[in-house]
Amino acid sequence: MILFLILALIVLALFGMPLFTVLGVIALALFWQAGIDISAVSISMYTLAHSPLLVAIPLFTFAGYLFAHSKAPDRLVNLSRALFPGGLAVVALASCAVFTAFTGASGVTIIAMGGLLLPALTMDGYNRRFNLGLLTAGGSLGLLFPPSLPLILYGYVASVSIDKLFLAGLLPGLFLVLVLAGYGIHQGKKDGVVRQKVSATAAIKALREAAWEAPLPLLILGGIYSGVITVMEAAALTAGYVFIVEVFIYKDVQLKKIPEIVSESMSLVGGILIILACALGLTSYLVDAEVPMVVLDWMQQYVHSKYTFLLLLNVFLLIVGCLMDIFSALIVVVPLIVPVALGFGVDPVHLGIIFLTNLEIGYITPPVGLNLFISSYRFKEPVVSLYQASLPFLLLLLGALLVITYVPAISLFLGNLVG
């Protein structure tokens, strides 16, 4: 009966039933079948409400949405164009990566930056298919950079230090940007795009325009790793700083629009937290029933190499990444994967970077990668055209994923250096 109920709920989820309902009902059913008081689910939700770390999620999200409603994307593109000599393709990738790091959502980046960058890339001479693929792939490119919301969420679910994850994501995130930037430079030469020379005058002008926004990443990271502020305090500082800058200094956002932006950003946060609360109840059952240990024992019977395990893990996560949104995937899958990975000797910080890189790539993986559909809607293109446009970027990112997976030093070097 319980198995039938779970299968029925999964089918209903595929037809649009809210994920938190599915997770919550499955958790209640499993505890009831085991003869355990179903209040165990409520207790798991209560522990979530008392986690100080979750203060960072709404504050960073609010700051990201403020950026999205301001003219920060324009200033960011102008600054990138003045500082990077590799052509507008490189500028677009760098701008999307930084913007996604603060918004934490690839869809917001494609919607906010796409209308600005697509005409500019076309005007510079890049062919349209390349431009569509670039912006579709670039939409999720900054998820490894702090203060990315998925990094914070993984740290909470996997009980891993957020400080370590922020450091661990820097080099792999930069590596992904450089891989795609190299392809962008190659395509620029192929299309005969004339690169603009880096001008000191233009750079100074762009820095002046973005003088209040450009130092923010350095303030966050510098404050955290100097020991002056914690991650939660950095979130509060970021939200307050962005509010003052965008509302009172640049005056891009009118004060009367703040309630609307708060409502929009907190709708995303509320969706994440209610899924997380229900998933924690299910996770409690899985831990009590030692399900991760059963999975580990089964895998160790058939998989004897850490490297084989990592390859299978990547295949599994790519499938998860294109079928589920990143927040649901983190909340549901991480508790199952972490104990198994530890059994194979995978560092949990390195695992987090592998996990997020896979989900980042899953956004552009056919047939149902989320970025493909968002770009199709934003740029008024058939989704099949986006499959073709994104394929070169997908292959490059898969190659980079293998390097990140099998060279853990890329993820762990800065953390070991800082100690």
Stockholm file with secondary structure:
# STOCKHOLM 1.0

chainA/1-419         MILFLILALIVLALFGMPLFTVLGVIALALFWQAGIDISAVSISMYTLAHSPLLVAIPLFTFAGYLFAHSKAPDRLVNLSRALFPGGLAVVALASCAVFTAFTGASGVTIIAMGGLLLPALTMDGYNRRFNLGLLTAGGSLGLLFPPSLPLILYGYVASVSIDKLFLAGLLPGLFLVLVLAGYGIHQGKKDGVVRQKVSATAAIKALREAAWEAPLPLLILGGIYSGVITVMEAAALTAGYVFIVEVFIYKDVQLKKIPEIVSESMSLVGGILIILACALGLTSYLVDAEVPMVVLDWMQQYVHSKYTFLLLLNVFLLIVGCLMDIFSALIVVVPLIVPVALGFGVDPVHLGIIFLTNLEIGYITPPVGLNLFISSYRFKEPVVSLYQASLPFLLLLLGALLVITYVPAISLFLGNLVG
#=GR chainA/1-419 SS CHHHHHHHHHHHHHTTCCHHHHHHHHHHHHHHHTTCCTHHHHHHHHHHHTCGGGGHHHHHHHHHHHHHHTTHHHHHHHHHHHHCCSCHHHHHHHHHHHHHHHHCCHHHHHHHHHHHHHHHHHHHTCCHHHHHHHHHHHTTTTTTSTTCHHHHHHHHHHTCCHHHHHHHHHHHHHHHHHHHHHHHHHHHHHTTCCCCCCCHHHHHHHHHHTTTTTTHHHHHHHHHHTTSSCHHHHHHHHHHHHHHIIIIISCCSCGGGHHHHHHHHHHHHHHHHHHHHHHHHHHHHHHHTTHHHHHHHHHHHHCCCHHHHHHHHHHHHHHHHHHSCHHHHHHHHHHHHHHHHHHTTCCHHHHHHHHHHHHHHHTTCTTTCHHHHHHHHHHTCCHHHHHHHHHHHHHHHHHHHHHHHHCTHHHHHHHHHHC
#=GC SS_cons         CHHHHHHHHHHHHHTTCCHHHHHHHHHHHHHHHTTCCTHHHHHHHHHHHTCGGGGHHHHHHHHHHHHHHTTHHHHHHHHHHHHCCSCHHHHHHHHHHHHHHHHCCHHHHHHHHHHHHHHHHHHHTCCHHHHHHHHHHHTTTTTTSTTCHHHHHHHHHHTCCHHHHHHHHHHHHHHHHHHHHHHHHHHHHHTTCCCCCCCHHHHHHHHHHTTTTTTHHHHHHHHHHTTSSCHHHHHHHHHHHHHHIIIIISCCSCGGGHHHHHHHHHHHHHHHHHHHHHHHHHHHHHHHTTHHHHHHHHHHHHCCCHHHHHHHHHHHHHHHHHHSCHHHHHHHHHHHHHHHHHHTTCCHHHHHHHHHHHHHHHTTCTTTCHHHHHHHHHHTCCHHHHHHHHHHHHHHHHHHHHHHHHCTHHHHHHHHHHC
//
